[in-house]
């Protein structure tokens, strides 16, 4: 059996140690390196040529997991990437897959599920739990929401907790104009409140 060469990329040393311990007991997987940043993961991959990079989604300053995935996938040879994270919003999952990730696994998954995801990614398969697969399909099937540039600006300010007067002041428009934009945003997102608008926008990757 070929031994899979794995690189662990996570900004938390304890997480890296735990994942390494998970694979150290398995004869068919070898941890060839650890990286604390996305930039370090790319540099080490150039040097170590791992088969799989098990990568966190958030890694403090510098490149995040999606950016790291995209950078890794253009290397030659390009390692497969499996995102290992605590974040499970639909937009994050879809963003990672669109960047080229071969799998997306939550950190609270069973150890065998993490190992299985690595093996599936190495075999060229998409490593997602049935629940995450269904959610990705639902997002892809959902109609695309198209907001104008000004509606995006209003939505971003809404996400920051700004009131209508504050939004109006930031955009140099009348409060009535802000209310009109909100009506259009609510209609496009199919919501009836500011909080739901932000939540749905995040789910669909608009924020």
C-alpha positions in Angstrom: 0.0 0.0 0.0 1.3 3.4 -1.0 2.0 5.7 2.0 0.1 9.0 1.8 2.3 12.1 2.5 0.3 14.6 4.6 1.2 18.2 5.5 -0.8 19.8 8.3 -1.5 23.5 8.1 -3.1 25.1 11.2 -2.1 28.1 13.3 -2.8 26.3 16.6 0.1 24.0 17.7 -2.3 21.9 19.8 -4.4 21.1 16.8 -1.4 20.2 14.7 -0.2 17.9 17.5 -3.6 16.2 17.7 -3.8 15.6 14.0 -0.2 14.3 13.9 -1.0 11.9 16.7 -4.1 10.7 14.7 -2.0 9.8 11.8 1.2 8.6 13.6 -0.6 5.3 14.5 -1.4 4.5 10.9 1.1 2.8 8.6 -0.4 4.1 5.4 -0.1 7.8 6.3 3.0 9.8 7.0 3.0 13.4 8.3 5.8 15.1 6.4 5.5 18.6 7.8 3.6 21.2 9.7 2.8 24.8 8.8 1.4 27.6 11.0 0.4 29.9 8.1 -0.9 29.5 4.6 2.2 31.0 3.2 4.3 28.5 5.1 2.1 25.7 3.8 2.7 26.7 0.2 6.5 27.0 0.8 6.7 23.6 2.5 4.6 22.0 -0.2 7.1 23.2 -2.8 9.9 21.6 -0.9 8.2 18.4 0.5 5.7 17.6 -2.3 2.9 16.2 0.0 0.0 14.2 -1.5 -2.5 15.9 0.8 -2.5 19.2 2.7 -4.9 19.2 5.7 -5.6 22.9 6.1 -7.5 25.1 8.5 -10.0 27.6 7.2 -8.9 30.5 9.4 -5.2 31.0 10.2 -4.9 34.4 11.7 -3.0 37.0 9.6 -2.0 36.2 6.1 -3.7 33.8 3.7 -6.8 32.0 4.9 -7.7 28.4 4.0 -9.5 29.3 0.7 -6.6 31.4 -0.5 -4.1 28.8 0.6 -6.1 26.1 -1.3 -6.0 28.2 -4.5 -2.3 28.7 -4.2 -1.6 25.0 -3.5 -3.7 23.8 -6.4 -1.6 25.7 -9.0 1.7 24.1 -7.8 3.3 21.4 -9.9 2.8 18.8 -8.6 -0.4 20.1 -6.9 -1.4 18.4 -3.6 -5.0 17.6 -2.8 -6.4 19.9 -0.1 -8.8 18.9 2.7 -10.1 21.7 4.8 -10.3 20.8 8.5 -12.2 23.5 10.4 -14.9 24.4 13.0 -16.7 26.7 10.5 -19.6 25.1 8.6 -21.4 27.9 6.9 -22.6 27.1 3.4 -20.7 29.9 1.8 -17.4 28.8 3.4 -17.8 25.2 2.3 -18.7 26.3 -1.3 -15.9 28.8 -1.3 -13.3 26.2 -0.4 -14.6 23.7 -3.0 -14.6 26.4 -5.7 -11.0 27.2 -4.8 -10.1 23.5 -5.4 -10.4 21.8 -2.1 -11.0 18.0 -2.4 -12.7 17.8 1.0 -14.2 19.7 3.9 -14.3 18.1 7.4 -15.3 19.6 10.7 -12.9 19.3 13.6 -15.4 17.6 15.8 -15.8 14.7 13.3 -14.8 11.2 14.4 -11.1 10.5 13.9 -11.9 7.8 11.3 -13.9 10.3 9.3 -10.9 12.6 9.1 -8.7 9.7 8.0 -11.3 8.6 5.5 -11.5 12.1 4.0 -7.8 12.2 3.5 -7.9 8.8 1.7 -10.9 9.8 -0.5 -9.2 13.1 -1.5 -6.0 11.1 -2.4 -8.2 8.9 -4.6 -9.5 11.9 -6.4 -12.9 11.9 -4.8 -14.8 14.8 -3.1 -14.6 14.1 0.6 -17.8 15.5 2.2 -20.2 14.1 4.7 -23.7 13.3 3.3 -25.0 16.3 5.3 -22.5 18.8 3.9 -22.9 17.3 0.4 -26.6 18.0 0.5 -26.1 21.5 1.7 -23.7 22.2 -1.1 -26.2 20.9 -3.7 -28.9 23.1 -2.2 -26.7 26.2 -2.4 -25.8 25.4 -6.0 -29.4 24.9 -6.9 -30.6 28.1 -5.3 -31.2 31.0 -7.7 -28.3 33.5 -7.8 -29.0 36.7 -6.0 -27.7 39.7 -7.8 -27.4 42.9 -5.8 -26.4 46.3 -7.2 -23.1 47.9 -6.0 -25.1 50.3 -3.8 -27.2 47.5 -2.4 -23.9 45.7 -1.5 -22.7 48.8 0.3 -25.9 49.1 2.3 -25.7 45.4 3.2 -22.1 45.7 4.4 -23.1 48.6 6.6 -26.1 46.6 7.8 -23.7 43.8 8.7 -21.7 46.2 10.8 -24.8 47.1 12.8 -25.3 50.6 11.3 -28.8 52.2 11.7 -30.6 53.8 8.7 -29.4 57.3 9.7 -25.8 56.0 9.9 -26.1 54.3 6.6 -27.5 57.4 5.0 -24.7 59.5 6.4 -22.0 57.0 5.3 -23.4 56.9 1.7 -24.4 60.6 1.5 -28.0 59.7 0.7 -31.4 60.4 2.2 -32.8 58.0 4.8 -35.7 57.4 2.4 -33.2 56.1 -0.2 -31.8 53.7 2.4 -35.2 52.4 3.1 -35.8 51.8 -0.6 -32.5 49.9 -0.9 -33.5 47.8 2.1 -36.9 47.0 0.5 -35.1 45.7 -2.6 -32.5 43.8 -0.6 -35.1 42.1 1.5 -37.1 41.1 -1.6 -34.1 39.7 -3.4 -33.0 37.7 -0.4 -36.6 36.6 0.5 -36.4 38.0 4.1 -38.3 40.4 6.3 -35.8 41.6 8.8 -32.4 43.2 9.0 -30.9 40.3 10.9 -32.3 37.7 8.4 -30.9 39.7 5.6 -27.4 39.6 7.1 -27.7 35.9 7.9 -28.9 34.9 4.4 -26.3 37.1 2.8 -23.6 35.3 4.7 -25.0 31.9 3.8 -24.9 32.8 0.1 -21.5 34.3 0.2 -22.6 37.9 -0.3 -20.7 39.1 2.7 
